[in-house]
């Protein structure tokens, strides 16, 4: 590792080697209010300069716009980056609020072609099933994904929001390199079964929303403070009495941050990064940001080591969080545990 850059880790036993922190690109196109594409492009460059090599998108983000936005950056740095995208969440142009799920093999074959075209690449490094549809046999869906690997359209496979049992079932069909699930000081349900299964199988964990969708940074205390088009305004734990109760849980995070000369965001990220040693598996969080300054702050968290005392103070937080992760939890792994 050179000065100023982060270390590397392998995704899965045969997956690609990536920086120990990745970048979630969703907010560069949608969901978190207005975005500045010039600043977002600068953030992509800053990430690569810092040693971040895993760039994460999905076909749902901006209904394909995020993949198109990343295309020129990918073309300029194709050999330096690991490109991850996802399929399965279906949207409708005539109903912005609609979210469906498709794991049908025919749909998977259509979805990968569309993502390849928008991204401007011949092969996707890491292709995730974004959400699980229990109505389609998992073996059929993963079998279709495996066909994409054999066809040279995808290099490695990933799953998102699955249980430990589902991860084992999928891995028996084709090796899974990474499991992407929400994991943070506020959200630890992934530890119920999926983390143990991943460690057993040699699958890497790629935590999304490791900063609790920004709440753990202290940048907002109630979603009512956010812009009207920010999707967090509809997240139960960020509104009303739940938000007030959850804001109080940040006190030990702030206290530990002050002791380390760090920010609350850096402490939250350091906690996630240190899950690797706790559970014995690769952990590559993908905090999302649209600004270079935040990117540099996030990357610096990889150089913070929390003490046993720090970890003890942080341990109870998740169990005290008020409110669900989503208004509708039916497509999450918790609904199938």
HELIX and SHEET records of a PDB file:
HELIX    1   1 UNK A   26  UNK A   28  5                                   3    
HELIX    2   2 UNK A   37  UNK A   49  1                                  13    
HELIX    3   3 UNK A   61  UNK A   64  5                                   4    
HELIX    4   4 UNK A   65  UNK A   76  1                                  12    
HELIX    5   5 UNK A  105  UNK A  119  1                                  15    
HELIX    6   6 UNK A  138  UNK A  150  1                                  13    
HELIX    7   7 UNK A  164  UNK A  173  1                                  10    
HELIX    8   8 UNK A  189  UNK A  191  5                                   3    
HELIX    9   9 UNK A  194  UNK A  201  1                                   8    
HELIX   10  10 UNK A  212  UNK A  217  5                                   6    
HELIX   11  11 UNK A  223  UNK A  225  5                                   3    
HELIX   12  12 UNK A  231  UNK A  234  5                                   4    
HELIX   13  13 UNK A  236  UNK A  238  5                                   3    
HELIX   14  14 UNK A  240  UNK A  248  1                                   9    
HELIX   15  15 UNK A  251  UNK A  260  1                                  10    
HELIX   16  16 UNK A  264  UNK A  273  1                                  10    
HELIX   17  17 UNK A  275  UNK A  279  1                                   5    
HELIX   18  18 UNK A  292  UNK A  300  1                                   9    
HELIX   19  19 UNK A  301  UNK A  303  5                                   3    
HELIX   20  20 UNK A  308  UNK A  315  1                                   8    
HELIX   21  21 UNK A  317  UNK A  320  1                                   4    
HELIX   22  22 UNK A  333  UNK A  336  5                                   4    
SHEET    1   A 2 UNK A   8  UNK A  10  0                                        
SHEET    2   A 2 UNK A  17  UNK A  19 -1                                        
SHEET    1   B 7 UNK A  23  UNK A  24  0                                        
SHEET    2   B 7 UNK A  54  UNK A  56  1                                        
SHEET    3   B 7 UNK A  82  UNK A  87  1                                        
SHEET    4   B 7 UNK A 124  UNK A 129  1                                        
SHEET    5   B 7 UNK A 154  UNK A 160  1                                        
SHEET    6   B 7 UNK A 176  UNK A 182  1                                        
SHEET    7   B 7 UNK A 204  UNK A 208  1                                        
SHEET    1   C 2 UNK A  89  UNK A  92  0                                        
SHEET    2   C 2 UNK A  95  UNK A 101 -1                                        
END                                                                             
